[in-house]
Amino acid sequence: MKTHINEVFSSIQGEGKLIGRRQVFIRFSGCNLDCNYCDTPQSRDPNFGNLYSENELFNTVDNLITPDFHSISLTGGEPLLHADFIKSFLEKHNFSALLETNGSLPNELNKILHLISYASVDIKLPEHCSVSNWDNLFMNELESLNLLIDEGINTYCKVVILPSTKVDMISSISSKTRDEISDISKLSMVIQPASPLKQWDNNKKLFEISEKAGEYMDVLTIPQVHKILRIR
């Protein structure tokens, strides 16, 4: 089995709750969504990059492992478009893995639940993502979160915000998430201000969004630290 992979590289995780961890990033090609803040637009192309077999990918990852290695990051694009490949790869090679997904494909997620250690699920806002039915997308994201939490996987959801993001939208998202998640005590929301940070002259809004989300669930505000460090 082979699949298209955009790139494989070693770096420091700059987002979410594993921030600061040394990882080998496997960036899969292709995405089923089109978000206006996407910082890897080339990953949307399902044919971008190179074809890898499972053994070729293992050899590439193995050559990038350093003494401070923590885990691999399955990212994209949307890695769950490659769920069958990921399942086969992780069954053969026992890596600790973080899945970074948009959460829109719970049926594909089901295939690899037992093989991943950490998960980051993006909750997309309607003004940031071009989809025909945002409510359906949101319900799929919540279903994915419940699958992960019920499996006992260390999981958080991430919401990318822009200066134009409405505080009321974050309130609505947080409230519905609290109501639909099987055990909200096991889920944190990471608010991620979109880069570049110089657009955030109105820091007051960051506090307002954090406070509103905090009414319903555990919340952290974390920017893209790898952009600050000028690493990929």
C-alpha positions as a Markdown table, in Angstrom:
| # | Residue | x | y | z |
|---|---|---|---|---|
| 1 | Met | 0.0 | 0.0 | 0.0 |
| 2 | Lys | 1.2 | 3.5 | -0.9 |
| 3 | Thr | -0.1 | 7.0 | -0.2 |
| 4 | His | 0.7 | 10.6 | -1.0 |
| 5 | Ile | 2.6 | 12.4 | 1.7 |
| 6 | Asn | 3.5 | 16.1 | 1.4 |
| 7 | Glu | 6.5 | 16.0 | 3.6 |
| 8 | Val | 8.1 | 14.3 | 6.6 |
| 9 | Phe | 10.3 | 16.3 | 8.9 |
| 10 | Ser | 11.5 | 16.7 | 12.5 |
| 11 | Ser | 10.6 | 19.8 | 14.5 |
| 12 | Ile | 9.1 | 21.1 | 17.8 |
| 13 | Gln | 5.4 | 21.0 | 18.2 |
| 14 | Gly | 4.1 | 24.6 | 18.2 |
| 15 | Glu | 0.4 | 24.1 | 18.8 |
| 16 | Gly | -1.9 | 22.7 | 21.4 |
| 17 | Lys | -1.2 | 20.7 | 24.6 |
| 18 | Leu | 1.9 | 19.0 | 23.3 |
| 19 | Ile | 3.6 | 22.3 | 22.6 |
| 20 | Gly | 7.4 | 22.1 | 23.0 |
| 21 | Arg | 7.6 | 18.4 | 22.3 |
| 22 | Arg | 10.0 | 17.1 | 19.6 |
| 23 | Gln | 8.0 | 15.3 | 17.0 |
| 24 | Val | 8.4 | 13.8 | 13.5 |
| 25 | Phe | 5.7 | 15.4 | 11.4 |
| 26 | Ile | 4.0 | 13.3 | 8.7 |
| 27 | Arg | 2.0 | 15.7 | 6.6 |
| 28 | Phe | -0.4 | 13.8 | 4.4 |
| 29 | Ser | -1.7 | 15.2 | 1.1 |
| 30 | Gly | -5.3 | 16.2 | 0.4 |
| 31 | Cys | -8.0 | 17.9 | 2.5 |
| 32 | Asn | -11.8 | 17.7 | 2.3 |
| 33 | Leu | -12.2 | 21.3 | 3.7 |
| 34 | Asp | -11.2 | 24.7 | 2.5 |
| 35 | Cys | -10.3 | 27.0 | 5.4 |
| 36 | Asn | -9.4 | 30.6 | 4.8 |
| 37 | Tyr | -6.7 | 30.6 | 7.5 |
| 38 | Cys | -4.9 | 27.4 | 6.2 |
| 39 | Asp | -1.1 | 27.8 | 6.6 |
| 40 | Thr | -0.3 | 24.8 | 4.4 |
| 41 | Pro | -2.5 | 25.3 | 1.3 |
| 42 | Gln | -0.3 | 23.0 | -0.8 |
| 43 | Ser | -1.5 | 20.2 | 1.4 |
| 44 | Arg | -5.0 | 20.5 | -0.1 |
| 45 | Asp | -3.8 | 18.9 | -3.3 |
| 46 | Pro | -4.2 | 15.1 | -2.9 |
| 47 | Asn | -1.4 | 14.4 | -5.4 |
| 48 | Phe | 1.2 | 16.8 | -3.9 |
| 49 | Gly | 4.4 | 15.3 | -2.5 |
| 50 | Asn | 5.6 | 11.8 | -2.9 |
| 51 | Leu | 4.2 | 8.3 | -2.8 |
| 52 | Tyr | 5.3 | 6.4 | 0.3 |
| 53 | Ser | 5.0 | 2.7 | 1.2 |
| 54 | Glu | 4.7 | 1.8 | 4.9 |
| 55 | Asn | 8.3 | 0.6 | 5.0 |
| 56 | Glu | 9.6 | 3.7 | 3.1 |
| 57 | Leu | 7.8 | 5.9 | 5.6 |
| 58 | Phe | 9.2 | 4.0 | 8.6 |
| 59 | Asn | 12.7 | 4.3 | 7.3 |
| 60 | Thr | 12.2 | 8.1 | 6.8 |
| 61 | Val | 10.8 | 8.5 | 10.3 |
| 62 | Asp | 13.4 | 6.3 | 11.9 |
| 63 | Asn | 16.2 | 8.4 | 10.3 |
| 64 | Leu | 14.7 | 11.6 | 11.9 |
| 65 | Ile | 14.5 | 10.3 | 15.4 |
| 66 | Thr | 16.5 | 12.3 | 17.9 |
| 67 | Pro | 17.3 | 11.7 | 21.6 |
| 68 | Asp | 14.5 | 14.2 | 22.6 |
| 69 | Phe | 11.9 | 12.5 | 20.3 |
| 70 | His | 8.4 | 12.3 | 21.8 |
| 71 | Ser | 6.0 | 11.1 | 19.2 |
| 72 | Ile | 4.9 | 11.3 | 15.6 |
| 73 | Ser | 2.3 | 13.8 | 14.4 |
| 74 | Leu | -0.2 | 12.7 | 11.8 |
| 75 | Thr | -1.2 | 15.9 | 10.1 |
| 76 | Gly | -2.1 | 17.4 | 6.8 |
| 77 | Gly | -4.2 | 18.3 | 4.9 |
| 78 | Glu | -6.5 | 15.8 | 6.5 |
| 79 | Pro | -4.8 | 12.6 | 7.7 |
| 80 | Leu | -8.0 | 10.6 | 8.0 |
| 81 | Leu | -8.3 | 10.6 | 4.2 |
| 82 | His | -5.5 | 8.1 | 4.6 |
| 83 | Ala | -6.9 | 6.1 | 7.5 |
| 84 | Asp | -6.4 | 2.7 | 6.0 |
| 85 | Phe | -2.7 | 3.5 | 5.3 |
| 86 | Ile | -2.3 | 4.9 | 8.8 |
| 87 | Lys | -3.9 | 1.8 | 10.4 |
| 88 | Ser | -1.6 | -0.5 | 8.5 |
| 89 | Phe | 1.5 | 1.6 | 9.3 |
| 90 | Leu | 0.8 | 1.9 | 13.1 |
| 91 | Glu | -0.1 | -1.8 | 13.4 |
| 92 | Lys | 3.4 | -2.6 | 12.0 |
| 93 | His | 5.3 | 0.2 | 13.7 |
| 94 | Asn | 4.5 | 1.0 | 17.3 |
| 95 | Phe | 5.0 | 4.7 | 17.5 |
| 96 | Ser | 3.3 | 7.0 | 20.0 |
| 97 | Ala | 1.2 | 9.2 | 17.7 |
| 98 | Leu | -0.7 | 12.5 | 17.8 |
| 99 | Leu | -3.6 | 12.7 | 15.3 |
| 100 | Glu | -4.3 | 16.3 | 14.1 |
| 101 | Thr | -7.6 | 16.2 | 12.4 |
| 102 | Asn | -10.6 | 18.4 | 11.4 |
| 103 | Gly | -12.9 | 15.7 | 12.9 |
| 104 | Ser | -15.2 | 15.6 | 9.9 |
| 105 | Leu | -14.7 | 11.9 | 9.2 |
| 106 | Pro | -15.7 | 9.9 | 12.4 |
| 107 | Asn | -16.1 | 6.7 | 10.4 |
| 108 | Glu | -12.5 | 6.9 | 9.3 |
| 109 | Leu | -11.4 | 7.8 | 12.7 |
| 110 | Asn | -13.0 | 4.6 | 14.1 |
| 111 | Lys | -10.4 | 2.6 | 12.1 |
| 112 | Ile | -7.4 | 3.9 | 14.0 |
| 113 | Leu | -8.8 | 4.8 | 17.5 |
| 114 | His | -7.0 | 2.0 | 19.2 |
| 115 | Leu | -3.6 | 3.0 | 17.6 |
| 116 | Ile | -3.2 | 6.6 | 18.6 |
| 117 | Ser | -2.2 | 8.2 | 21.9 |
| 118 | Tyr | -3.1 | 11.9 | 21.5 |
| 119 | Ala | -5.6 | 13.7 | 19.4 |
| 120 | Ser | -6.2 | 17.4 | 18.4 |
| 121 | Val | -9.6 | 18.0 | 16.8 |
| 122 | Asp | -10.2 | 21.3 | 15.0 |
| 123 | Ile | -13.6 | 22.8 | 15.5 |
| 124 | Lys | -14.2 | 24.9 | 12.4 |
| 125 | Leu | -16.1 | 28.2 | 12.6 |
| 126 | Pro | -18.7 | 28.8 | 9.8 |
| 127 | Glu | -17.2 | 32.1 | 8.7 |
| 128 | His | -13.7 | 30.4 | 8.2 |
| 129 | Cys | -14.6 | 27.3 | 6.3 |
| 130 | Ser | -16.5 | 26.8 | 3.1 |
| 131 | Val | -18.9 | 23.9 | 3.6 |
| 132 | Ser | -22.5 | 23.5 | 2.4 |
| 133 | Asn | -23.7 | 22.3 | 5.8 |
| 134 | Trp | -21.8 | 23.7 | 8.8 |
| 135 | Asp | -24.2 | 22.2 | 11.3 |
| 136 | Asn | -23.5 | 18.7 | 9.9 |
| 137 | Leu | -19.7 | 19.3 | 10.1 |
| 138 | Phe | -19.9 | 20.5 | 13.7 |
| 139 | Met | -21.9 | 17.3 | 14.7 |
| 140 | Asn | -19.3 | 15.2 | 13.0 |
| 141 | Glu | -16.6 | 17.0 | 15.0 |
| 142 | Leu | -18.5 | 16.4 | 18.2 |
| 143 | Glu | -19.0 | 12.7 | 17.3 |
| 144 | Ser | -15.2 | 12.4 | 16.7 |
| 145 | Leu | -14.5 | 14.0 | 20.1 |
| 146 | Asn | -16.8 | 11.5 | 21.8 |
| 147 | Leu | -15.2 | 8.6 | 20.1 |
| 148 | Leu | -11.8 | 9.7 | 21.2 |
| 149 | Ile | -12.8 | 10.5 | 24.8 |
| 150 | Asp | -14.7 | 7.2 | 25.2 |
| 151 | Glu | -11.6 | 5.4 | 23.9 |
| 152 | Gly | -9.5 | 7.1 | 26.7 |
| 153 | Ile | -7.3 | 9.0 | 24.3 |
| 154 | Asn | -5.7 | 12.2 | 25.5 |
| 155 | Thr | -7.7 | 14.7 | 23.5 |
| 156 | Tyr | -8.3 | 18.4 | 23.1 |
| 157 | Cys | -10.3 | 20.5 | 20.6 |
| 158 | Lys | -8.7 | 23.5 | 18.9 |
| 159 | Val | -10.5 | 26.6 | 17.7 |
| 160 | Val | -8.6 | 29.0 | 15.4 |
| 161 | Ile | -9.8 | 32.5 | 15.8 |
| 162 | Leu | -9.4 | 35.6 | 13.7 |
| 163 | Pro | -9.8 | 39.3 | 14.8 |
| 164 | Ser | -13.2 | 39.1 | 13.1 |
| 165 | Thr | -14.4 | 36.1 | 15.2 |
| 166 | Lys | -17.5 | 36.9 | 17.2 |
| 167 | Val | -17.4 | 36.3 | 20.9 |
| 168 | Asp | -21.0 | 35.1 | 20.7 |
| 169 | Met | -19.9 | 32.4 | 18.2 |
| 170 | Ile | -17.3 | 31.0 | 20.7 |
| 171 | Ser | -19.9 | 31.1 | 23.4 |
| 172 | Ser | -22.3 | 29.1 | 21.2 |
| 173 | Ile | -19.6 | 26.6 | 20.2 |
| 174 | Ser | -18.5 | 26.1 | 23.8 |
| 175 | Ser | -22.0 | 25.6 | 25.2 |
| 176 | Lys | -22.9 | 23.0 | 22.5 |
| 177 | Thr | -19.7 | 21.2 | 23.0 |
| 178 | Arg | -20.3 | 21.0 | 26.8 |
| 179 | Asp | -23.8 | 19.7 | 26.2 |
| 180 | Glu | -22.8 | 17.0 | 23.6 |
| 181 | Ile | -19.6 | 15.6 | 25.0 |
| 182 | Ser | -19.9 | 12.4 | 27.0 |
| 183 | Asp | -17.4 | 13.6 | 29.7 |
| 184 | Ile | -16.6 | 17.3 | 29.4 |
| 185 | Ser | -14.0 | 17.0 | 32.3 |
| 186 | Lys | -11.8 | 15.1 | 29.9 |
| 187 | Leu | -11.8 | 17.8 | 27.2 |
| 188 | Ser | -10.0 | 21.1 | 27.0 |
| 189 | Met | -10.5 | 23.8 | 24.3 |
| 190 | Val | -7.4 | 25.4 | 22.9 |
| 191 | Ile | -8.1 | 28.9 | 21.5 |
| 192 | Gln | -5.5 | 29.6 | 18.8 |
| 193 | Pro | -5.1 | 33.2 | 17.6 |
| 194 | Ala | -4.4 | 33.0 | 13.9 |
| 195 | Ser | -0.9 | 34.1 | 12.8 |
| 196 | Pro | 0.6 | 36.6 | 12.2 |
| 197 | Leu | 0.2 | 37.9 | 15.8 |
| 198 | Lys | 0.7 | 41.5 | 14.7 |
| 199 | Gln | -3.0 | 41.5 | 13.6 |
| 200 | Trp | -4.0 | 41.2 | 17.3 |
| 201 | Asp | -3.7 | 44.8 | 18.3 |
| 202 | Asn | -7.0 | 44.4 | 20.2 |
| 203 | Asn | -5.8 | 42.0 | 22.9 |
| 204 | Lys | -9.0 | 42.6 | 24.8 |
| 205 | Lys | -10.8 | 40.3 | 22.5 |
| 206 | Leu | -8.6 | 37.4 | 23.4 |
| 207 | Phe | -9.6 | 37.8 | 27.1 |
| 208 | Glu | -13.3 | 38.1 | 26.2 |
| 209 | Ile | -13.2 | 34.9 | 24.1 |
| 210 | Ser | -11.3 | 33.0 | 26.8 |
| 211 | Glu | -13.7 | 34.1 | 29.5 |
| 212 | Lys | -16.7 | 33.1 | 27.4 |
| 213 | Ala | -15.4 | 29.7 | 26.6 |
| 214 | Gly | -14.4 | 29.2 | 30.2 |
| 215 | Glu | -18.0 | 29.5 | 31.3 |
| 216 | Tyr | -18.6 | 26.1 | 29.7 |
| 217 | Met | -15.3 | 24.1 | 29.7 |
| 218 | Asp | -11.6 | 24.2 | 30.4 |
| 219 | Val | -9.8 | 26.6 | 28.1 |
| 220 | Leu | -6.3 | 27.6 | 27.1 |
| 221 | Thr | -5.1 | 30.3 | 24.7 |
| 222 | Ile | -2.0 | 29.3 | 22.8 |
| 223 | Pro | -0.6 | 30.9 | 19.7 |
| 224 | Gln | 1.4 | 29.1 | 17.0 |
| 225 | Val | 4.8 | 29.0 | 18.9 |
| 226 | His | 6.7 | 27.5 | 15.9 |
| 227 | Lys | 5.9 | 30.7 | 14.0 |
| 228 | Ile | 7.4 | 32.8 | 16.9 |
| 229 | Leu | 10.5 | 30.5 | 16.9 |
| 230 | Arg | 10.6 | 30.8 | 13.1 |
| 231 | Ile | 10.7 | 27.0 | 12.6 |
| 232 | Arg | 8.3 | 24.9 | 10.6 |
